[in-house]
Amino acid sequence: MIYGRLKSIRRNWDLYVLILPVIAYFVIFHYLPMYGVQIAFKDFMAVKGIGGSPWVGLKHFERFFNSYYAWRLIRNTLGISLYQLAVSFPIPIILALLINEVRNNKFKRIVQTVTYAPHFLSTVVMVGLILVFLSPKNGMINLVIIALGGDPVYFMVENGWFKSVYVLSEVWQNAGWASIIYLAALAGIDPQLYEAAVVDGASKIKRIIHITIPSLMPTAIILLILNFGHVMSVGFEKVFLMQNNLNLESSEVISTYVYKNGLVGAQYSFSAAIGLFNSVINFTLLIVVNSISKRISQTSLW
């Protein structure tokens, strides 16, 4: 068996050479840094290094969970993540289904270009556009509200609006790009299935329900499992740029709190403990959701 495997590697050596940079990337930037995770259980001091710093056990975890901010951070992080998952996950599927049904190729290309374009904007530019659009004085949204007889809404300073602004702007920026993988899955559906359905008298709606959507489900389930693996990892850059002192109660999430305490406040062990807790929850959710999916739909990552 071992000889056969070595023979296969020798025969396909060029393919293994191609994958070496990927393996090196993960080893260097994802596995080797795990050595530093132990500072979550130590009082890290730079002069003593990781190995020389004293062990303190679960001290930093207890400090975090006993703090006033802990449950607010978890609530905000989960709230934004689940809200984003509920809204932004189905929209690319719907968009892909709509684009797939367009028969005018020129119009289809225009729609795809328009929906893909926002994805290539940097986070800084995107947040700048959000601030301009939602300005209470000159913002396009508030100008429409005022024209309809309403009062201007201070979107960026009211805690109740932060999650909606974050999630809806995320949909605007990434829905088109996320639909690409579903369009690729749709392109792989056997045309004979549709032809047989037409012969049987199935309408377009029935063809979508009974052929298109079931063909998309394996791809959608895999992506859903991967999304659950990032539930506790709300994007740091965008949240941090959208934060201000007035919306901090709803905008402070684990990633921004770790940045402020770890890099700005130099509390390396404390921030490492919070980050480790965050990663463990994500990993656990990934395992659980993958197991549930495997039992229910027979589709899973492994």
KEKE-3310 file (N, C-alpha, C; in steps of 0.2 Angstrom, whole numbers, plus 5000, padded with zeros to 4 digits):
npx = (5004:5010:5020:5013:5007:5018:5023:5012:5014:5026:5023:5015:5022:5023:5010:5010:5021:5015:5006:5013:5017:5005:5003:5014:5011:5000:5006:5016:5009:4998:4998:5011:5011:5002:5009:5010:4998:4998:5000:4988:4986:4995:5004:5010:5025:5036:5050:5053:5049:5038:5040:5046:5037:5026:5014:4996:4985:4967:4965:4964:4953:4943:4943:4938:4925:4919:4918:4910:4908:4908:4896:4889:4897:4898:4884:4882:4891:4886:4873:4875:4881:4872:4861:4867:4869:4856:4851:4860:4864:4854:4851:4861:4859:4846:4848:4857:4848:4839:4847:4851:4840:4838:4838:4843:4859:4867:4861:4862:4876:4878:4870:4877:4890:4887:4882:4893:4903:4904:4910:4924:4927:4937:4937:4938:4934:4921:4915:4916:4907:4895:4894:4893:4881:4872:4872:4865:4862:4865:4864:4859:4849:4843:4838:4828:4820:4816:4810:4799:4792:4796:4807:4825:4835:4847:4857:4870:4873:4863:4860:4851:4851:4863:4867:4858:4862:4875:4874:4865:4873:4883:4877:4874:4887:4893:4884:4883:4895:4896:4886:4892:4898:4886:4880:4890:4887:4874:4877:4882:4871:4863:4857:4847:4838:4830:4824:4817:4808:4801:4795:4787:4778:4780:4780:4790:4792:4790:4800:4811:4809:4809:4820:4831:4833:4835:4847:4856:4856:4867:4878:4874:4872:4885:4892:4884:4888:4901:4900:4894:4905:4911:4904:4906:4915:4915:4918:4932:4938:4928:4918:4925:4928:4916:4912:4908:4908:4895:4887:4893:4888:4881:4889:4902:4911:4918:4930:4935:4936:4946:4957:4958:4961:4972:4982:4982:4980:4990:4988:4992:4990:4977:4969:4973:4967:4953:4953:4956:4945:4935:4939:4938:4924:4919:4925:4919:4906:4907:4910:4898:4887:4891:4890:4876:4871:4876:4869:4856:4855:4865:4875:4891:4906:4916)
npy = (4994:5006:5007:5008:5020:5029:5027:5032:5046:5048:5047:5058:5069:5082:5088:5088:5097:5108:5110:5113:5126:5131:5122:5126:5139:5138:5130:5139:5152:5148:5136:5136:5148:5144:5140:5151:5152:5148:5159:5164:5157:5162:5175:5185:5192:5202:5203:5191:5182:5170:5157:5159:5166:5167:5154:5156:5149:5148:5162:5174:5170:5169:5182:5189:5183:5187:5201:5217:5219:5207:5198:5207:5210:5197:5195:5206:5202:5189:5193:5202:5193:5182:5189:5194:5182:5177:5186:5189:5177:5169:5179:5180:5167:5169:5179:5173:5163:5172:5178:5167:5164:5174:5178:5186:5189:5200:5209:5201:5201:5215:5216:5207:5213:5225:5221:5214:5224:5232:5224:5225:5237:5244:5242:5254:5263:5259:5261:5275:5278:5274:5283:5295:5293:5291:5302:5314:5327:5329:5317:5304:5295:5301:5313:5308:5304:5316:5322:5315:5319:5316:5315:5318:5304:5299:5288:5283:5286:5280:5267:5257:5256:5251:5238:5234:5243:5239:5225:5227:5235:5226:5216:5223:5225:5212:5203:5200:5195:5184:5176:5170:5157:5150:5152:5145:5132:5131:5131:5119:5110:5097:5099:5091:5087:5099:5099:5087:5090:5100:5093:5085:5095:5104:5119:5135:5139:5127:5120:5127:5125:5111:5106:5116:5122:5110:5105:5115:5114:5105:5113:5125:5121:5117:5129:5135:5128:5132:5145:5145:5142:5154:5162:5168:5177:5192:5204:5214:5226:5234:5235:5242:5254:5259:5262:5273:5284:5285:5275:5264:5254:5245:5242:5237:5223:5206:5206:5219:5223:5215:5220:5233:5230:5221:5226:5240:5242:5234:5222:5208:5194:5193:5197:5187:5176:5179:5179:5165:5159:5163:5157:5144:5142:5145:5134:5123:5125:5123:5110:5104:5109:5103:5090:5089:5092:5082:5071:5074:5079:5071:5078:5086:5093:5084)
npz = (5000:5004:4995:4984:4985:4986:4973:4966:4969:4964:4951:4949:4952:4948:4950:4964:4967:4963:4973:4984:4988:4993:5004:5011:5014:5023:5034:5038:5041:5048:5056:5063:5070:5080:5091:5099:5106:5118:5127:5131:5143:5151:5160:5150:5147:5138:5139:5145:5136:5127:5132:5145:5153:5166:5171:5172:5171:5170:5172:5164:5156:5165:5170:5158:5156:5168:5167:5164:5150:5143:5140:5132:5122:5116:5113:5104:5093:5090:5086:5075:5066:5064:5060:5048:5041:5040:5031:5021:5016:5008:4998:4987:4981:4976:4967:4958:4953:4946:4937:4930:4923:4914:4897:4887:4883:4883:4891:4903:4905:4908:4920:4928:4929:4935:4948:4952:4954:4966:4975:4973:4979:4991:5009:5017:5007:5005:5017:5018:5008:5013:5024:5017:5010:5020:5027:5038:5034:5020:5014:5002:5006:5017:5011:5003:5012:5019:5008:5007:5017:5030:5045:5046:5048:5060:5056:5059:5072:5080:5090:5087:5073:5068:5066:5055:5045:5043:5039:5028:5019:5017:5010:4998:4994:4992:4987:4973:4970:4977:4971:4961:4962:4963:4951:4943:4948:4943:4929:4928:4927:4920:4904:4898:4908:4910:4897:4897:4907:4901:4890:4898:4902:4912:4920:4920:4933:4940:4935:4940:4954:4955:4948:4947:4960:4969:4963:4966:4980:4987:4985:4991:5004:5008:5008:5018:5029:5030:5032:5045:5052:5054:5062:5074:5070:5066:5053:5056:5051:5044:5054:5064:5057:5056:5068:5082:5096:5100:5095:5101:5110:5102:5092:5097:5095:5097:5090:5088:5101:5105:5098:5103:5116:5115:5105:5106:5120:5125:5132:5130:5134:5139:5128:5119:5126:5124:5110:5108:5114:5105:5093:5097:5099:5086:5079:5085:5082:5068:5067:5073:5065:5053:5056:5059:5046:5038:5043:5040:5027:5020:5015:5017:5024:5027)
capx = (5000:5014:5024:5008:5006:5024:5023:5008:5017:5032:5020:5011:5026:5022:5005:5012:5025:5010:5002:5018:5016:4998:5005:5019:5007:4996:5010:5020:5005:4992:5000:5017:5009:4998:5014:5009:4992:4999:5001:4982:4986:5001:5005:5015:5030:5040:5057:5054:5047:5033:5042:5048:5031:5023:5007:4991:4979:4961:4964:4961:4946:4938:4942:4933:4918:4916:4918:4904:4907:4908:4890:4887:4902:4895:4877:4883:4894:4881:4868:4877:4883:4866:4857:4870:4868:4849:4849:4865:4865:4849:4851:4865:4855:4840:4851:4859:4842:4836:4852:4851:4834:4839:4840:4847:4866:4870:4858:4864:4882:4877:4868:4883:4895:4884:4882:4900:4908:4905:4915:4931:4929:4940:4932:4938:4930:4914:4912:4915:4901:4890:4894:4890:4874:4867:4873:4858:4861:4866:4864:4854:4844:4839:4835:4822:4815:4814:4806:4792:4789:4799:4813:4831:4837:4854:4858:4877:4874:4858:4862:4846:4852:4870:4867:4855:4867:4881:4872:4862:4878:4887:4873:4875:4894:4895:4879:4884:4901:4894:4882:4896:4898:4880:4880:4894:4883:4869:4880:4883:4865:4862:4851:4842:4833:4825:4821:4813:4803:4797:4791:4781:4773:4782:4781:4796:4792:4791:4807:4815:4808:4810:4827:4836:4835:4838:4854:4860:4857:4873:4883:4872:4874:4893:4893:4881:4892:4907:4898:4893:4912:4914:4898:4909:4921:4913:4924:4935:4939:4921:4915:4929:4928:4909:4911:4909:4906:4888:4884:4898:4884:4879:4894:4908:4911:4924:4937:4937:4938:4953:4961:4959:4965:4978:4987:4982:4981:4996:4986:4992:4987:4970:4966:4974:4962:4947:4953:4956:4938:4931:4941:4935:4917:4919:4927:4914:4900:4908:4909:4891:4883:4893:4887:4869:4870:4878:4864:4850:4855:4870:4880:4895:4913:4920)
capy = (5000:5012:5007:5010:5028:5032:5026:5037:5052:5049:5048:5064:5074:5089:5091:5089:5103:5114:5111:5114:5133:5131:5119:5130:5145:5136:5129:5145:5157:5146:5131:5138:5153:5141:5140:5157:5152:5147:5165:5165:5154:5165:5182:5186:5198:5202:5202:5184:5178:5165:5151:5161:5170:5162:5151:5158:5145:5151:5168:5178:5168:5171:5190:5191:5181:5191:5208:5219:5219:5200:5196:5212:5208:5190:5197:5210:5198:5184:5197:5204:5187:5178:5194:5194:5175:5176:5191:5189:5170:5168:5183:5177:5161:5172:5183:5168:5160:5177:5179:5161:5164:5179:5175:5191:5189:5207:5212:5197:5203:5221:5215:5204:5218:5230:5218:5212:5229:5234:5219:5227:5243:5243:5243:5261:5267:5257:5264:5282:5279:5273:5289:5300:5291:5291:5309:5317:5334:5329:5310:5303:5292:5306:5318:5305:5303:5322:5324:5311:5322:5313:5319:5315:5299:5299:5281:5281:5287:5277:5260:5252:5256:5249:5231:5235:5247:5234:5220:5228:5237:5220:5213:5227:5225:5206:5198:5199:5191:5178:5173:5167:5150:5147:5152:5140:5126:5131:5129:5111:5106:5093:5102:5086:5087:5104:5097:5082:5093:5104:5088:5083:5100:5108:5127:5138:5139:5120:5118:5130:5121:5103:5104:5121:5123:5104:5105:5120:5113:5103:5119:5130:5118:5117:5136:5137:5125:5136:5152:5144:5142:5161:5165:5173:5182:5198:5207:5219:5232:5238:5237:5247:5260:5262:5264:5280:5284:5285:5268:5259:5249:5240:5240:5234:5216:5203:5207:5226:5223:5211:5225:5238:5228:5218:5230:5247:5242:5229:5216:5202:5188:5194:5197:5180:5172:5181:5176:5158:5157:5165:5152:5137:5142:5144:5127:5119:5126:5120:5102:5102:5110:5098:5083:5089:5092:5075:5066:5076:5079:5067:5083:5088:5094:5078)
capz = (5000:5005:4989:4978:4986:4983:4965:4963:4970:4959:4944:4948:4956:4946:4954:4971:4967:4962:4979:4989:4990:4997:5011:5015:5017:5029:5039:5041:5043:5052:5061:5067:5075:5086:5097:5103:5109:5126:5131:5134:5149:5155:5161:5145:5147:5132:5141:5147:5131:5128:5137:5152:5156:5171:5169:5177:5170:5166:5175:5159:5153:5171:5170:5153:5158:5174:5166:5162:5143:5140:5137:5127:5116:5113:5110:5097:5088:5087:5083:5068:5062:5063:5055:5041:5039:5038:5025:5015:5013:5003:4992:4981:4978:4973:4962:4953:4950:4942:4932:4926:4919:4909:4890:4884:4885:4884:4898:4908:4907:4912:4927:4932:4930:4940:4954:4955:4954:4973:4979:4972:4983:4998:5015:5018:5002:5006:5023:5016:5004:5018:5028:5013:5008:5026:5031:5040:5030:5012:5012:4998:5009:5021:5006:5000:5018:5020:5002:5008:5023:5036:5048:5045:5053:5061:5056:5061:5079:5084:5091:5084:5066:5066:5063:5048:5040:5042:5035:5021:5015:5016:5005:4992:4991:4991:4984:4966:4969:4980:4967:4955:4963:4962:4944:4941:4949:4938:4923:4927:4927:4913:4900:4896:4913:4908:4891:4899:4911:4896:4887:4902:4903:4918:4919:4922:4940:4942:4933:4945:4960:4955:4945:4948:4967:4971:4960:4970:4987:4989:4985:4996:5011:5010:5010:5024:5034:5031:5036:5052:5055:5055:5065:5079:5067:5062:5050:5060:5048:5043:5061:5067:5054:5057:5076:5085:5103:5101:5093:5103:5113:5098:5087:5099:5095:5100:5086:5089:5108:5106:5095:5108:5122:5113:5102:5109:5127:5126:5136:5125:5136:5140:5121:5117:5129:5121:5103:5108:5115:5099:5088:5099:5097:5078:5077:5088:5078:5062:5068:5075:5059:5048:5058:5058:5039:5036:5045:5037:5019:5017:5012:5022:5022:5027)
cpx = (5004:5018:5019:5007:5012:5025:5018:5010:5022:5029:5017:5015:5025:5016:5006:5017:5020:5007:5007:5017:5010:5000:5009:5016:5003:5000:5014:5015:4999:4994:5006:5015:5005:5002:5012:5003:4992:4999:4994:4981:4992:5000:5011:5019:5035:5047:5058:5052:5041:5034:5044:5042:5028:5016:5002:4985:4973:4960:4961:4954:4941:4937:4937:4926:4915:4916:4911:4902:4906:4902:4887:4891:4899:4888:4878:4886:4890:4875:4869:4878:4877:4861:4860:4869:4861:4848:4854:4866:4860:4849:4855:4862:4850:4843:4854:4854:4839:4841:4852:4845:4834:4841:4844:4854:4869:4867:4861:4871:4882:4875:4874:4888:4893:4884:4889:4904:4909:4910:4922:4932:4932:4935:4932:4933:4922:4911:4911:4909:4895:4889:4891:4883:4869:4868:4866:4857:4860:4865:4858:4848:4839:4835:4828:4817:4812:4809:4799:4789:4791:4805:4819:4833:4845:4856:4865:4878:4868:4860:4857:4847:4859:4870:4863:4859:4873:4879:4869:4868:4883:4884:4875:4882:4896:4890:4881:4890:4900:4890:4886:4896:4892:4878:4884:4891:4878:4871:4881:4877:4864:4856:4845:4837:4828:4821:4816:4807:4798:4792:4785:4777:4774:4783:4788:4797:4793:4798:4812:4815:4810:4817:4832:4838:4838:4845:4858:4861:4863:4878:4881:4873:4881:4894:4890:4885:4898:4906:4897:4900:4915:4908:4901:4914:4918:4919:4926:4935:4933:4918:4918:4929:4921:4907:4912:4907:4899:4884:4888:4894:4882:4884:4901:4907:4918:4931:4939:4939:4945:4958:4963:4963:4972:4984:4987:4983:4987:4994:4986:4989:4980:4967:4967:4969:4955:4947:4953:4948:4934:4933:4938:4927:4916:4920:4922:4907:4901:4907:4902:4887:4885:4890:4880:4868:4871:4872:4857:4850:4860:4875:4884:4902:4917:4915)
cpy = (5006:5013:5010:5018:5031:5032:5031:5044:5054:5050:5055:5069:5081:5092:5092:5095:5109:5116:5113:5121:5134:5128:5123:5136:5143:5134:5135:5150:5155:5141:5133:5143:5150:5140:5146:5157:5151:5153:5167:5162:5157:5172:5184:5193:5197:5201:5195:5179:5173:5160:5153:5165:5165:5160:5154:5154:5149:5158:5173:5177:5170:5179:5192:5189:5185:5198:5210:5219:5212:5198:5201:5211:5202:5192:5201:5206:5193:5188:5199:5198:5183:5183:5194:5187:5174:5180:5189:5182:5168:5172:5182:5171:5164:5175:5178:5165:5165:5178:5173:5161:5170:5176:5180:5192:5195:5210:5208:5200:5210:5220:5212:5209:5223:5227:5215:5218:5232:5230:5221:5234:5241:5245:5250:5265:5265:5261:5272:5283:5279:5280:5295:5299:5292:5298:5312:5324:5333:5322:5309:5300:5297:5311:5315:5305:5310:5324:5320:5314:5320:5317:5315:5310:5299:5291:5279:5282:5283:5270:5255:5251:5252:5242:5231:5238:5242:5229:5221:5231:5231:5216:5216:5226:5218:5201:5196:5194:5184:5173:5169:5160:5147:5147:5146:5133:5125:5129:5122:5107:5103:5097:5097:5086:5093:5102:5091:5085:5097:5099:5086:5089:5104:5115:5129:5137:5132:5118:5121:5126:5114:5101:5109:5121:5116:5103:5110:5118:5110:5109:5124:5127:5118:5124:5138:5134:5130:5143:5151:5144:5148:5165:5170:5177:5187:5202:5213:5226:5237:5240:5243:5254:5263:5264:5271:5279:5283:5278:5262:5253:5244:5238:5237:5226:5213:5205:5214:5227:5220:5216:5230:5236:5225:5223:5237:5247:5238:5224:5210:5196:5188:5194:5191:5176:5173:5178:5169:5156:5158:5159:5145:5137:5141:5137:5122:5119:5123:5113:5100:5103:5105:5091:5083:5088:5085:5070:5068:5076:5075:5072:5086:5090:5088:5072)
cpz = (5000:4998:4984:4979:4984:4976:4962:4964:4965:4952:4943:4952:4954:4949:4961:4972:4967:4969:4985:4992:4995:5004:5015:5018:5023:5035:5042:5044:5048:5057:5065:5072:5081:5092:5102:5107:5116:5130:5134:5141:5153:5156:5156:5146:5142:5134:5143:5141:5132:5133:5144:5156:5161:5169:5175:5176:5167:5169:5170:5156:5159:5171:5164:5154:5164:5173:5163:5154:5140:5136:5131:5121:5112:5110:5104:5092:5085:5083:5076:5064:5060:5058:5048:5038:5036:5032:5019:5012:5007:4997:4986:4977:4973:4966:4956:4950:4945:4936:4927:4921:4913:4902:4886:4886:4887:4890:4904:4910:4910:4919:4931:4934:4935:4947:4957:4957:4962:4977:4978:4976:4989:5004:5017:5014:5003:5012:5022:5012:5008:5022:5024:5011:5014:5030:5032:5036:5023:5010:5007:5001:5013:5017:5004:5006:5019:5014:5003:5014:5030:5039:5047:5050:5054:5062:5059:5069:5083:5084:5087:5076:5064:5063:5056:5043:5039:5037:5028:5016:5013:5010:4998:4989:4989:4988:4977:4966:4972:4976:4961:4956:4962:4954:4940:4942:4945:4931:4922:4927:4920:4910:4898:4902:4912:4902:4892:4903:4906:4892:4891:4904:4909:4916:4921:4929:4943:4940:4938:4952:4960:4952:4948:4955:4970:4969:4964:4977:4990:4990:4991:5003:5013:5012:5016:5030:5036:5034:5043:5056:5056:5059:5071:5077:5063:5059:5054:5057:5047:5049:5064:5064:5055:5064:5077:5092:5105:5099:5096:5107:5109:5093:5090:5099:5097:5096:5087:5097:5109:5103:5100:5114:5121:5111:5105:5116:5129:5131:5132:5128:5137:5133:5118:5119:5125:5114:5103:5109:5109:5094:5090:5098:5090:5076:5079:5084:5071:5062:5069:5069:5054:5050:5057:5050:5036:5038:5041:5030:5016:5013:5017:5019:5022:5030)
residu = (MET:ILE:TYR:GLY:ARG:LEU:LYS:SER:ILE:ARG:ARG:ASN:TRP:ASP:LEU:TYR:VAL:LEU:ILE:LEU:PRO:VAL:ILE:ALA:TYR:PHE:VAL:ILE:PHE:HIS:TYR:LEU:PRO:MET:TYR:GLY:VAL:GLN:ILE:ALA:PHE:LYS:ASP:PHE:MET:ALA:VAL:LYS:GLY:ILE:GLY:GLY:SER:PRO:TRP:VAL:GLY:LEU:LYS:HIS:PHE:GLU:ARG:PHE:PHE:ASN:SER:TYR:TYR:ALA:TRP:ARG:LEU:ILE:ARG:ASN:THR:LEU:GLY:ILE:SER:LEU:TYR:GLN:LEU:ALA:VAL:SER:PHE:PRO:ILE:PRO:ILE:ILE:LEU:ALA:LEU:LEU:ILE:ASN:GLU:VAL:ARG:ASN:ASN:LYS:PHE:LYS:ARG:ILE:VAL:GLN:THR:VAL:THR:TYR:ALA:PRO:HIS:PHE:LEU:SER:THR:VAL:VAL:MET:VAL:GLY:LEU:ILE:LEU:VAL:PHE:LEU:SER:PRO:LYS:ASN:GLY:MET:ILE:ASN:LEU:VAL:ILE:ILE:ALA:LEU:GLY:GLY:ASP:PRO:VAL:TYR:PHE:MET:VAL:GLU:ASN:GLY:TRP:PHE:LYS:SER:VAL:TYR:VAL:LEU:SER:GLU:VAL:TRP:GLN:ASN:ALA:GLY:TRP:ALA:SER:ILE:ILE:TYR:LEU:ALA:ALA:LEU:ALA:GLY:ILE:ASP:PRO:GLN:LEU:TYR:GLU:ALA:ALA:VAL:VAL:ASP:GLY:ALA:SER:LYS:ILE:LYS:ARG:ILE:ILE:HIS:ILE:THR:ILE:PRO:SER:LEU:MET:PRO:THR:ALA:ILE:ILE:LEU:LEU:ILE:LEU:ASN:PHE:GLY:HIS:VAL:MET:SER:VAL:GLY:PHE:GLU:LYS:VAL:PHE:LEU:MET:GLN:ASN:ASN:LEU:ASN:LEU:GLU:SER:SER:GLU:VAL:ILE:SER:THR:TYR:VAL:TYR:LYS:ASN:GLY:LEU:VAL:GLY:ALA:GLN:TYR:SER:PHE:SER:ALA:ALA:ILE:GLY:LEU:PHE:ASN:SER:VAL:ILE:ASN:PHE:THR:LEU:LEU:ILE:VAL:VAL:ASN:SER:ILE:SER:LYS:ARG:ILE:SER:GLN:THR:SER:LEU:TRP)
# end
